[in-house]
Amino acid sequence: MNPIQPTSERADEEAVLADIRGMLLIVLEEYDEEYGEEDLEIGMTTTFNRDLELESIDLVTLAGLLDQRYADRVNFAEFLAGMDFDEIIELTVGRLVEHVVQSLKAAEAG
């Protein structure tokens, strides 16, 4: 399965979580000796900083993958811009999933 290809066009948490998990596995490939896909659990409570140890450059890569997958329906940079530093440090996959779902639903509503 290509992680950038949609698992579902519906804006539901399960499908979005699967999409984001696939994107994170791509981002984490460069750390493959540290992370094995089978060993890595990515869920709604997983934090980008503490659990996945992502750096700012990794978030830039993730932003590119989100843009590739969702185009202008999801604006990751704008999402992060609305947060203070501590919120970004504590950002969870679940919070991003919720943002993506809300953005997709808003785009569907037109």
Secondary structure, 3 states (H helix, E strand, C coil): CCCCCCCCCCCCHHHHHHHHHHHHHHHHHHHCCCCCCCCCCCCCCCECCCCCCCCHHHHHHHHHHHHHHHHHHCCHHHHHHCCCHHHHHCCEHHHHHHHHHHHHHHHHHC
